[in-house]
Amino acid sequence: MSDRISRILKKEKFSKADIVKLLQTNKEERQLLFAKANEVKKEYVGLKTYYRGLIEFSNICAKDCYYCGIRAGNKNVRRYDISDEQILQAVKFAYDNNYGSVVFQSGERMDKQFIERIEQLLIKSKNITNGKIGITISLGEQSSETYKKWYNAGAHRYLLRIESSNKELYYKIHPQNAKHDFDTRLKALYDLQKIGYQTGTGVMIGLPFQTFEHLADDLLFFKAFDVDMVGMGPYIEHTETPLYHHRLLLLPLEERFILTLKMIAILRIMMKDINIAAATALQAIDPIGREKAIKVGANIIMPNITPTINREDYQLYENKPCIDEGADECTNCLEARIGISGDDIGYGEWGDAPHFKNRKKTDLYNI
Ligand code: SF4
């Protein structure tokens, strides 16, 4: 059995059938996969993990994704929007603590006031850090003009998760309407790449209705799209969401966790020089979940530096970890954890994916 997996792991390129087999590996076989992913990581991006200080500055959202605890339709959420001063303080904290980069994340809004506010925040964040802080944004689907505006204001990486690259599955986890249109999301990803962002996407793993074939297609989608970064984590159900009704279709949490590690490991082998995040959702299942992901190919970790008082209100899924630890505690705890996983921390570095420089500058609109 293990021979079959060893043979696949020696291939230059995985077929969909190969990926499905790797996703179905048993306990013994998956050790081969994990060891190979760690080797590839060491050779292509080094055994180094980079920080992105995560600022979840608002949970106000205009959308209604079926899996999300802070969707507009959930009236039981206490909505918050932290002040610009608090956001900039968090940026300064990241800079002073040598994080290298921050991530701005919030619910999705496309109104003029929001767009201009972000532009100003990006400019100010660069000013107060002498242009040194790297900025990733994760603020959903926007027009190409807005993406350009934010790029010119100082953001250089953008994370927009597709959640599932399969259109049919996408509409099982999102309403089928103009606000949640699959093709609009794809176009947004193309726009980001064309403008010059280091572009990231990702999916949820272990969704109801999801098959191994869907997951294999997700990995092939990342490859075909030539992404620079991927953030993917296990799906964790939230009681106050429509998708919760399908919870009986779910794999046990531990299996979703292992499947996520396998996805990370396979992706590292397929796309050797990209950045892969160890999602916080992994830690909601296993206290050292993110460290396990680092050992099998991930190289980015996003410590939460949102003011603690607001963290419990930003729960896309339940049992989110670290919602009551201050940013300082978070830093100390992480440093120790990453040390255990064998990686160094890329303090003070942006930690851009080598892939961005290496990838061909093709016009993806023509593919
Ligand atoms: S996943 Fe994002 S866009 Fe969808 S409802 Fe939640 S916060 Fe809003």
Residues whose N, C-alpha, C, O or C-beta is under 5 A from the ligand:
A	BS01	SF4	C61 K63 D64 C65 C68 I70 R71 A72 S106 G107 E108
